[in-house]
Amino acid sequence: MMNLKAYLDLYEVLQQDRSTREERRNFGLTFPELSKQPLQQLLKWASEKRVTLKKPLLSETLSSYLYGITLTLSVFAFILGLLSGVGLLSYNGHEPVNVIYFMAMVIFVPLFTMLLALFSMLRANSAQSILVHISPAYWMERMVSLLPNKLETQLKGSLSDLKVSPLVLNWLVIKRSQMIALSFSLGLLLALLGVVATRDIAFAWSTTLSVSPESFHSFLNTLAFAWRDFFPWAVPSVELVEQSQYYRLGEKLADEMISNASFLGEWWKFLLFATLFYALVLRLFVYALSVFGLKRAIARSFLTLEGAQALLHDMNEPLISTRASTHEKGFNSEEVLYPRTIDRFDRSYDAVLGWAIDRQALTVINETTEVISPALYETGGANTLEEDRSIMEHCHGEVLLYVKAWEPPTMDFMDFLEMLLQKTDKVLIAPMGTQSRQYQSKEKDLNVWARKLFGLNSPKVWLKV
């Protein structure tokens, strides 16, 4: 899954990766189905290598940091929303609660901040996006990060200090801003429900603008477009709007408002649905966009991590072939006359063996030499005699036997070769150099092997030069 944890695991793996090109190419050959899926290939590599990383992992430490600071900010925003709601709905018995203040907090402020969030999403590609960095979440995090924090010390800085894509960091800020805004809106909703359920409130509306009750009712009807057809009782009527208009011309309420005090409390239904739709439902939609945007940003940023392209190149590009059309210059046939030599590999062999060469390395060597075979086996090395005997039972016909050119043939190898010759028609000994030399052998190493095989004097044994 392409999430932040996987992204950070790959980031840490690439930072500490010391693998050779041979190991990377072998990985590519082990999972050929991923060669056309670079993101999945990188994820698979990270999952294989994460066991080599020191604990705790960067992804685990950062996840703990993000969880802790996001929870702190969300709780703070919830409490702030709760107190703001209680303050906006406070009723002292002398003046009614002006619904316009609460409407501004649950309708117009969320619409404005969501519009800023949408513009921030469009500008998230910019490393220094002003719209992203004016987010309250961004600055609240900066203030919290000033407090002593063990996790902050482990990370050696805040999020912006990590050498990862600014696109990912920007989307993280956007997503967390929406989470904090949701917490604030939940606080407002709880304040509304709590105050309405525990107190008898008279709502009214008042403004110095020249607005008639009919115009204000039409405006409210437009704001209620999302629920007016399903819950018409949650839209203030013209009569309610007319009777709840309040003029601050004295210390006493109008007698008409006092006589209709219970009727004025019906405003809470409109305020409840306005809070649910504008402050919560629409915010949830923007939050979902931020989650989707963060996932896309992470997916796009996988390939831009330092070392990712080089890793993909080493996985999917074949190593330089050592096949030659003429004798290798490294072998001096005049020094040791070995009668059975070849200068190029055949296309295929009945079996390919590697003396103290593991199967993964054999896969890479076979690709380099452009050899195919239905059977690959590691012999010698840590193998027991019984294991080598079992392998020889599967060998027949023409066998290719890779050996390490720089290691002279031992008595164990010669014993193994003699037993192998009893099962096969032909054995080609191929001394291979190191991967850094593209597997080319040195002259002195080839001569050592030629002398030893010359002493064996078997017509079935051939030497690759």
C-alpha positions in Angstrom: 0.0 0.0 0.0 1.3 3.4 -1.0 0.9 5.3 2.3 3.1 7.5 4.3 4.6 4.6 6.3 5.6 2.8 3.1 7.1 6.1 1.7 9.2 6.7 4.8 10.3 3.1 4.9 11.6 3.4 1.3 13.1 6.8 2.2 15.1 5.2 5.1 16.1 2.1 3.1 17.4 4.3 0.3 19.3 6.4 2.8 21.1 3.4 4.3 21.2 1.1 1.3 24.6 -0.5 0.6 23.5 -3.2 -1.8 25.5 -4.1 -4.9 24.3 -3.9 -8.4 24.4 -7.6 -8.6 22.0 -7.9 -5.6 19.7 -5.4 -7.1 19.6 -7.1 -10.5 19.0 -10.5 -8.8 16.0 -8.9 -7.1 14.7 -7.7 -10.4 15.1 -11.2 -11.9 13.4 -12.8 -8.8 10.3 -10.7 -9.3 10.0 -10.3 -13.1 6.3 -9.5 -12.9 7.1 -6.2 -11.2 9.5 -4.9 -14.0 6.6 -2.9 -15.5 5.4 -1.6 -12.2 8.1 0.6 -10.7 6.1 1.7 -7.7 5.3 -1.9 -6.7 8.9 -2.8 -7.3 10.1 -0.1 -5.0 7.6 -1.1 -2.3 8.6 -4.7 -2.5 12.3 -3.8 -2.2 11.5 -1.6 0.9 9.5 -4.4 2.5 12.4 -6.9 1.9 15.1 -4.5 3.3 13.2 -2.9 6.2 14.3 -5.7 8.5 17.9 -4.4 8.2 17.0 -1.0 9.5 17.7 0.0 13.1 14.7 0.2 15.5 12.7 2.2 16.0 12.0 2.8 12.3 11.7 6.4 11.1 8.1 5.6 9.9 7.2 4.4 13.4 8.8 7.4 15.2 7.2 9.9 12.8 3.8 8.2 13.0 3.9 8.5 16.8 4.9 12.1 16.5 2.2 12.9 14.0 -0.4 11.0 16.0 0.6 12.8 19.2 0.7 16.3 17.8 -2.5 15.8 15.7 -4.4 14.5 18.7 -3.2 17.5 20.8 -4.2 20.0 18.2 -7.6 18.3 17.6 -8.4 18.3 21.3 -7.4 21.9 21.6 -9.6 22.8 18.5 -12.5 20.8 19.9 -12.4 22.7 23.2 -12.0 26.0 21.4 -15.0 25.2 19.3 -17.0 24.2 22.3 -16.2 27.4 24.2 -16.8 29.5 21.1 -20.2 27.9 20.6 -21.2 28.4 24.3 -20.1 32.0 24.0 -22.0 32.7 20.9 -25.1 31.1 22.3 -24.9 32.7 25.8 -28.2 34.3 26.8 -28.4 36.6 29.7 -32.2 37.1 29.7 -32.1 40.7 28.5 -31.1 40.4 24.9 -31.8 37.5 22.5 -29.1 35.5 20.9 -28.2 36.9 17.5 -28.3 34.0 15.0 -26.1 35.8 12.5 -23.1 35.4 14.8 -23.6 31.7 15.0 -24.4 31.4 11.3 -21.1 33.2 10.5 -19.2 30.7 12.5 -20.9 27.5 11.1 -21.5 28.7 7.6 -19.3 31.5 6.3 -16.1 30.8 8.2 -16.1 27.1 7.1 -16.9 28.1 3.5 -14.0 30.6 3.5 -11.5 28.2 5.0 -12.6 25.3 2.7 -12.1 27.7 -0.3 -8.6 28.4 1.0 -8.0 24.7 1.4 -9.1 24.0 -2.2 -6.7 26.7 -3.5 -4.0 25.2 -1.3 -4.5 21.9 -3.0 -4.0 23.5 -6.3 -0.8 25.1 -5.1 0.5 22.2 -3.1 3.2 21.4 -5.7 5.0 24.6 -4.7 7.6 24.1 -2.0 6.9 27.6 -0.5 3.1 27.7 -1.0 1.8 30.7 1.0 -1.7 29.3 1.1 -0.5 26.1 2.7 1.7 27.8 5.2 -0.9 30.2 6.5 -2.9 27.2 7.7 -3.7 27.4 11.4 -2.5 23.8 11.7 0.9 24.7 10.3 1.5 27.5 12.9 -0.2 25.6 15.8 2.2 22.7 15.1 5.2 25.1 15.2 4.1 26.3 18.6 3.6 22.8 20.0 6.9 21.7 18.6 8.6 24.3 20.8 7.7 22.3 23.9 10.1 19.6 25.2 9.3 16.4 23.3 11.3 13.2 23.2 9.9 12.2 19.8 10.9 15.6 18.4 14.5 14.9 19.5 14.5 11.5 17.9 13.4 13.1 14.6 16.1 15.8 14.9 13.7 18.5 13.8 10.2 19.0 12.6 8.6 17.6 9.5 10.1 20.2 7.2 13.6 19.1 8.2 13.1 15.7 6.5 14.6 15.5 3.0 11.4 14.3 1.4 9.2 15.8 -1.3 7.7 19.2 -0.4 4.6 18.0 -2.1 4.1 15.3 0.6 4.7 17.8 3.4 2.3 20.3 2.0 -0.5 17.7 1.6 0.2 16.5 5.2 -0.5 20.1 6.4 -3.6 20.3 4.3 -5.0 17.0 5.6 -4.3 17.8 9.2 -5.8 21.2 8.8 -9.1 19.6 7.8 -8.9 17.2 10.7 -8.5 20.1 13.1 -11.3 22.1 11.5 -13.6 19.0 11.9 -12.7 18.9 15.6 -13.6 22.6 15.9 -16.9 22.1 14.1 -17.7 19.1 16.4 -17.2 21.4 19.4 -19.6 23.9 17.9 -22.2 21.2 17.3 -21.9 19.9 20.8 -22.2 23.4 22.2 -25.4 24.0 20.2 -27.0 20.7 21.3 -26.0 21.2 24.9 -27.1 24.8 25.2 -30.4 24.2 23.4 -31.1 21.1 25.6 -30.3 22.7 28.9 -31.5 26.4 28.5 -34.5 28.2 27.1 -33.0 30.5 24.5 -34.7 33.3 22.5 -33.1 33.7 19.1 -33.3 36.8 17.0 -31.5 38.4 14.1 -30.2 41.9 13.9 -28.0 43.8 11.5 -27.3 47.4 10.6 -27.6 46.6 6.9 -30.8 47.5 5.3 -32.3 44.0 5.0 -36.0 43.3 5.0 -37.4 40.2 6.6 -38.5 38.9 3.2 -35.0 39.3 1.7 -33.5 37.6 4.7 -35.9 34.7 4.5 -35.1 34.3 0.8 -31.4 34.3 1.8 -32.0 31.6 4.5 -34.0 29.5 2.0 -31.1 29.6 -0.4 -28.6 28.5 2.4 -31.0 25.6 3.2 -31.0 24.2 -0.3 -29.4 21.0 0.8 -32.1 20.0 3.3 -35.2 22.2 2.6 -36.9 19.6 0.4 -36.4 16.8 2.9 -36.7 18.7 6.2 -38.9 21.8 5.5 -39.5 22.3 9.2 -35.7 23.1 9.6 -36.1 26.3 7.4 -37.4 29.4 9.3 -40.7 30.6 8.0 -41.4 34.2 6.9 -43.4 34.7 10.2 -40.5 33.5 12.3 -38.1 35.8 10.5 -40.4 38.8 10.9 -41.1 38.3 14.5 -37.4 37.6 15.4 -36.0 40.8 13.9 -34.4 42.7 16.7 -33.7 46.4 17.0 -31.4 47.5 19.8 -33.2 50.8 20.7 -33.5 50.4 24.4 -32.8 48.2 27.4 -36.1 46.3 27.1 -37.3 43.8 24.5 -40.3 44.6 22.5 -43.5 43.2 24.0 -44.2 41.3 20.8 -40.9 39.4 21.1 -41.5 38.6 24.7 -45.0 37.2 24.0 -43.5 35.0 21.2 -40.4 33.9 23.1 -41.2 30.2 22.7 -41.7 30.6 19.0 -38.3 32.3 18.6 -36.6 29.2 19.9 -37.4 27.4 16.7 -34.3 28.9 15.1 -32.2 26.1 16.7 -33.4 23.6 14.0 -32.0 25.7 11.2 -28.8 26.3 13.1 -28.4 22.6 13.7 -28.8 21.6 10.0 -26.6 24.5 9.0 -23.9 23.2 11.3 -24.3 19.6 10.1 -24.1 20.5 6.4 -21.7 23.4 6.1 -19.4 22.7 9.1 -19.3 18.9 9.0 -20.6 17.4 5.8 -18.8 19.7 3.4 -15.7 19.6 5.6 -15.8 15.8 5.5 -15.8 16.1 1.7 -12.8 18.4 1.7 -11.1 16.1 4.1 -11.7 13.2 1.8 -10.1 15.2 -1.0 -7.1 15.9 1.2 -6.7 12.2 1.9 -6.9 11.3 -1.8 -4.5 14.1 -2.6 -2.0 12.9 0.0 -2.1 9.4 -1.4 -1.5 10.7 -5.0 1.3 13.0 -3.7 3.0 10.0 -2.0 2.6 7.9 -5.1 4.2 10.6 -7.3 7.0 11.2 -4.8 8.1 7.6 -4.6 9.9 7.9 -7.9 11.5 11.3 -6.9 13.2 10.0 -3.8 17.0 10.2 -3.9 18.4 6.9 -5.2 15.0 5.5 -6.4 15.8 5.9 -10.1 19.2 4.4 -9.7 17.7 1.5 -7.9 15.1 0.9 -10.6 17.8 1.1 -13.3 20.0 -1.5 -11.5 17.0 -3.8 -11.0 15.8 -3.8 -14.6 18.9 -3.2 -16.7 20.9 -6.4 -17.6 24.5 -6.4 -16.5 27.2 -6.1 -19.2 27.6 -9.4 -21.0 30.9 -11.2 -21.1 30.2 -13.1 -24.3 33.0 -12.7 -26.8 33.5 -13.7 -30.4 37.2 -14.4 -30.0 39.5 -15.8 -27.4 39.7 -13.7 -24.2 43.0 -11.8 -24.1 43.4 -12.8 -20.5 44.3 -16.4 -21.3 47.7 -17.3 -22.6 47.3 -20.6 -24.4 51.0 -20.9 -25.0 51.8 -21.1 -21.3 49.6 -24.1 -20.6 48.3 -26.1 -23.5 44.8 -27.3 -22.6 43.3 -29.1 -25.6 39.6 -28.5 -24.9 38.7 -24.8 -24.6 35.8 -22.7 -25.9 35.6 -18.9 -26.1 31.8 -18.6 -26.0 28.9 -20.1 -24.1 26.2 -22.1 -25.8 22.7 -20.8 -25.6 21.4 -23.5 -23.2 22.7 -26.3 -20.9 20.9 -29.2 -19.3 22.0 -28.0 -15.9 23.9 -25.0 -14.5 25.9 -25.5 -11.3 27.8 -23.0 -9.1 30.6 -24.1 -6.9 30.1 -22.1 -3.7 28.0 -19.7 -5.7 24.4 -19.2 -4.4 21.3 -19.5 -6.6 20.7 -15.8 -6.6 24.1 -15.0 -7.9 23.8 -17.8 -10.5 20.6 -16.1 -11.8 22.5 -12.9 -12.4 25.5 -14.6 -14.0 23.2 -16.6 -16.3 21.6 -13.4 -17.5 25.0 -11.7 -18.0 26.3 -14.7 -20.0 22.9 -15.1 -21.8 22.6 -18.7 -20.8 19.4 -20.5 -20.1 18.9 -23.7 -18.2 15.9 -25.6 -16.7 18.0 -26.4 -13.5 20.2 -24.2 -11.3 22.0 -25.6 -8.3 24.5 -24.4 -5.7 27.1 -27.0 -4.9 30.1 -27.1 -2.6 30.5 -24.4 0.0 28.2 -25.1 2.9 26.6 -28.1 1.2 27.1 -31.5 2.7 28.4 -34.4 0.6 24.9 -36.0 0.6 23.4 -32.7 -0.7 25.9 -32.6 -3.5 25.3 -36.3 -4.4 21.5 -35.5 -4.5 22.2 -32.6 -6.9 24.3 -34.8 -9.2 21.4 -37.2 -9.5 19.5 -34.4 -11.4 22.5 -33.8 -13.8 22.8 -35.3 -17.2 23.9 -34.4 -20.7 25.8 -31.1 -20.9 26.5 -29.3 -17.7 27.8 -25.8 -17.1 29.8 -25.4 -13.9 30.6 -21.9 -12.7 33.6 -21.5 -10.4 35.2 -18.5 -8.7 38.3 -17.8 -10.9 40.3 -16.3 -8.0 39.9 -19.4 -5.8 42.2 -22.3 -7.0 40.5 -25.7 -7.3 40.6 -27.7 -4.1 40.6 -31.5 -3.6 36.9 -31.3 -2.6 36.2 -29.7 -6.0 38.2 -32.2 -7.9 36.4 -35.1 -6.1 33.1 -33.5 -6.9 34.0 -33.1 -10.6 35.1 -36.7 -10.9 31.8 -37.9 -9.5 29.9 -35.4 -11.8 31.6 -36.8 -14.9 30.1 -40.2 -14.2 26.6 -38.7 -14.5 27.1 -36.4 -17.5 28.3 -36.3 -21.1 30.2 -33.0 -20.9 31.1 -30.5 -18.2 32.1 -26.9 -19.1 34.2 -25.3 -16.3 33.7 -21.5 -16.4 36.0 -19.5 -14.1 34.2 -16.2 -13.4 35.7 -13.0 -12.2 34.1 -10.5 -9.8 30.9 -8.6 -10.8 32.9 -5.4 -10.7 35.0 -6.8 -13.6 31.9 -7.9 -15.4 32.8 -11.5 -14.5 36.0 -11.5 -16.6 38.8 -13.7 -15.3 42.4 -12.7 -14.9 45.1 -14.4 -16.9 46.9 -15.9 -13.9 43.6 -17.4 -12.6 42.7 -19.0 -15.9 46.2 -20.6 -16.0 45.8 -22.1 -12.6 42.5 -23.8 -13.6 44.0 -24.9 -16.9 46.9 -26.6 -15.2 44.6 -28.4 -12.8 42.2 -29.6 -15.4 45.1 -30.6 -17.7 46.2 -33.0 -14.9 42.8 -34.5 -14.7 43.0 -35.4 -18.4 39.3 -36.1 -19.0 37.8 -35.8 -22.5 34.5 -34.7 -20.9 36.0 -31.6 -19.3 36.1 -28.3 -21.2 37.4 -24.9 -20.1 35.7 -21.6 -20.9 38.4 -19.0 -21.7 
